[in-house]
């Protein structure tokens, strides 16, 4: 099977396009909510604005990481630069975590302060943000799953948490609006709910990125597909071992094939190349396949 060199580039182009869309929307939302929150004295809306501006910054990090990940292999990096995408996801998690702690501290300080009740239109701004963020979540999750981008999937779930946070902001402002000054604490209280959701999202993103950087085995379904495809190649008796690790949008596979023990080295080598070409041609996400041959039936030395 012939490998399409444009297929892998298409994965990166799709991921980069999604990151640019997220950057533009988050920047507009962040500026709009920040202005509305400051003018309307709605601290929960300000905290949500900082979250959106942080998302815009994380989109920049994702764009840089995706650009670096496409760089070809060189002498210092013979396996390429694909892990830049995972490092980008890790950086996003740290940035989101730190920004959430800052928002939380400010909300705690403001709990005892008396300030004007937010006007009704801040409620409308928060509601509009929830709708837009949910749409962004669905779009980026779809693109992230299609391309295998951990950074985009993490970014998508960040949008989902933002949508839920906006609902918390709406609830807090509604309580203040209907309850009056006696319920003023609900504004900062909803901001703290936002903070808790952001911290949870950041911690999950951090753990997933570390998991990827530690060369964890790829998803069982993907490994099973590769194993089944390799077994279809003429001359392959069985697959003894298959290790697949994720590196950014791409994967590296180490496969141990069992072939007839009476074959010549040249014949076994030919089968190994057929398997490698078949896997690289069929699975666009695979960057490289290392093939090792074992005689069939395999007998371990005593």
FILO-844661 format. One line per 3 residues: number of its first residue (from 1); their letters; for each residue x, y, z of C-alpha. Coordinates in steps of 0.1 Angstrom, whole numbers, always signed. Each point is the difference from the previous one (the first is absolute). Layout:
N
NUM	A	X,Y,Z; ...
//
This chain:
302
1	XXX	+0,+0,+0; +14,+34,-10; +3,+26,+27
4	XXX	-17,+34,-6; +25,+26,+12; -28,+27,+0
7	XXX	-22,-20,+24; +22,+7,+30; +3,+36,-9
10	XXX	-37,+2,-2; -2,-11,+37; +22,+29,+10
13	XXX	-18,+25,-22; -34,-10,+15; +14,+2,+36
16	XXX	+16,+34,-7; -32,+14,-15; -20,-10,+31
19	XXX	+26,+17,+22; -2,+32,-20; -38,+0,+2
22	XXX	+2,-5,+38; +26,+28,+3; -22,+25,-18
25	XXX	-32,-9,+19; +16,-2,+34; +17,+34,-5
28	XXX	-33,+17,-10; -18,-17,+29; +26,+9,+26
31	XXX	+1,+36,-10; -37,+3,-1; -6,-17,+34
34	XXX	+28,+19,+16; -16,+33,-11; -35,-11,+11
37	XXX	+13,-13,+33; +19,+32,+9; -28,+23,-11
40	XXX	-27,-21,+16; +20,-8,+33; -5,-37,-6
43	XXX	+32,-17,+13; -12,-35,-11; -2,+14,-35
46	XXX	+35,+15,+3; +13,-34,+12; -16,-17,-30
49	XXX	+16,+27,-22; +34,-8,+14; -7,-37,-8
52	XXX	-8,+8,-36; +31,+22,-4; +19,-29,+15
55	XXX	-15,-23,-26; +11,+24,-27; +35,-3,+14
58	XXX	-2,-38,+0; -11,+1,-36; +32,+19,-8
61	XXX	+20,-27,+18; -18,-27,-19; +8,+17,-33
64	XXX	+37,+3,+8; +1,-36,+11; -17,-13,-32
67	XXX	+24,+21,-21; +31,-15,+18; -15,-35,-1
70	XXX	+1,+0,-38; +37,+7,-2; +19,-29,-17
73	XXX	+24,-22,+19; +36,+11,+3; +32,-12,+16
76	XXX	-10,+12,+35; -36,-12,-3; +0,-32,-21
79	XXX	-35,-8,+10; -13,+34,-11; -16,+27,+21
82	XXX	-35,-14,+4; +1,+1,+38; -1,+38,-2
85	XXX	-38,-4,-2; -1,-19,+34; +24,+25,+16
88	XXX	-24,+28,-13; -29,-18,+17; +20,-2,+32
91	XXX	+8,+37,-2; -37,+8,-5; -9,-19,+31
94	XXX	+25,+19,+21; -11,+34,-14; -37,-8,+7
97	XXX	+8,-12,+35; +20,+31,+10; -27,+24,-14
100	XXX	-27,-19,+19; +19,+4,+33; +3,+38,-6
103	XXX	-37,+3,-7; -9,-20,+31; +22,+21,+23
106	XXX	-16,+32,-13; -35,-14,+5; +7,-10,+36
109	XXX	+13,+36,+7; -32,+15,-15; -24,-22,+20
112	XXX	-2,+26,+28; -1,+30,-23; -32,+19,-8
115	XXX	-5,+9,-37; -28,+10,-23; -24,-27,-13
118	XXX	+9,-10,-36; -25,+13,-26; -23,-24,-20
121	XXX	+21,+2,-32; +29,-18,+17; -23,-30,+3
124	XXX	-6,+1,-38; +38,+1,-6; +6,-30,+22
127	XXX	-28,-19,-18; +13,+7,-34; +35,-11,+11
130	XXX	-14,-34,+12; -16,-6,-34; +32,+9,-20
133	XXX	+23,-20,+23; -22,-31,-3; +2,+3,-38
136	XXX	+38,+4,+1; +2,-31,+23; -19,-21,-25
139	XXX	+20,+12,-30; +35,-4,+16; -9,-34,+14
142	XXX	-10,-11,-34; +32,+13,-16; +22,-13,+29
145	XXX	-14,-35,-3; +4,+0,-38; +36,+12,+2
148	XXX	+11,-17,+32; +11,+33,+15; +2,-1,+38
151	XXX	+4,+37,+2; -32,+7,-20; -20,-26,+20
154	XXX	+12,+16,+32; -9,+34,-14; -34,-13,-9
157	XXX	-7,-12,+36; +12,+33,+12; -28,+16,-21
160	XXX	-25,-24,+15; +11,+10,+35; -3,+36,-11
163	XXX	-36,-5,-11; -8,-16,+34; +18,+28,+17
166	XXX	-21,+25,-18; -31,-17,+13; +14,+4,+35
169	XXX	+6,+37,-7; -36,+3,-12; -13,-16,+31
172	XXX	+22,+22,+23; -11,+32,-18; -37,-11,+1
175	XXX	+2,-6,+37; +15,+35,+6; -24,+16,-24
178	XXX	-31,-15,+17; +13,-2,+36; +16,+35,+2
181	XXX	+30,+11,+20; -5,-27,+27; +9,-26,-27
184	XXX	+29,+19,-14; +24,-28,+9; -16,-22,-27
187	XXX	+20,+19,-26; +34,-9,+15; -14,-34,+10
190	XXX	-8,-8,-37; +35,+12,-9; +14,-26,+24
193	XXX	-21,-27,-17; +16,+11,-32; +35,-3,+16
196	XXX	-7,-35,+12; -11,-11,-34; +30,+15,-17
199	XXX	+24,-16,+25; -16,-34,-6; +3,+4,-38
202	XXX	+36,+11,+3; +9,-29,+23; -15,-26,-24
205	XXX	+18,+16,-30; +33,+0,+19; -3,-37,+9
208	XXX	-10,-10,-36; +30,+19,-14; +24,-16,+25
211	XXX	-14,-34,-8; +7,+6,-37; +35,+13,+6
214	XXX	+8,-32,+20; -6,-22,-31; -32,-17,+12
217	XXX	-15,-26,-23; -24,+14,-25; -38,-6,+1
220	XXX	-8,-38,+0; -24,+5,-30; +27,+16,-21
223	XXX	+26,-27,+10; -25,-27,-9; -6,+15,-35
226	XXX	+38,+1,-7; +4,-36,+12; -29,-12,-22
229	XXX	+14,+19,-31; +35,-15,+4; -15,-35,+2
232	XXX	-16,+5,-34; +34,+2,-18; +11,-31,-18
235	XXX	+27,-18,+19; -8,+12,+34; -9,-29,+23
238	XXX	-8,+20,+31; +8,+32,+18; +20,-8,+32
241	XXX	+3,+35,+15; -13,+34,-10; +10,+33,+18
244	XXX	-16,+32,-12; +8,+34,+16; -16,+33,-7
247	XXX	+21,+30,-8; -20,+31,-7; -24,-6,-29
250	XXX	+20,-30,-11; +10,-35,+12; +31,-22,+0
253	XXX	-5,-38,-1; +24,-28,+9; -13,-33,-14
256	XXX	+14,-36,+4; -12,-22,-28; +1,-38,-1
259	XXX	+9,-14,-34; +9,-35,-12; +33,-9,+16
262	XXX	+13,-17,-32; -1,+32,-20; +32,+17,-11
265	XXX	+11,+33,+15; -9,+17,-34; -35,-15,+0
268	XXX	-7,+9,+36; +14,+35,-6; -25,+4,-30
271	XXX	-29,-10,+22; +10,+25,+26; +1,+28,-26
274	XXX	-34,-11,-13; -15,+4,+35; +17,+33,+6
277	XXX	-13,+14,-33; -35,-13,+6; -2,+15,+35
280	XXX	+14,+34,-11; -22,+1,-30; -32,-9,+19
283	XXX	+5,+19,+32; +6,+37,-7; +8,+6,+37
286	XXX	+30,-23,+0; +33,+18,-4; +23,-31,+0
289	XXX	-1,-37,+5; +29,-21,+14; -3,-36,-11
292	XXX	+17,-29,+18; -3,-36,-13; -4,-32,+21
295	XXX	-2,-36,-13; -33,-18,+1; -7,-18,+22
298	XXX	+21,+21,+24; +21,-20,+24; +16,+18,+30
301	XX	+35,-12,+9; +3,-18,+33
//
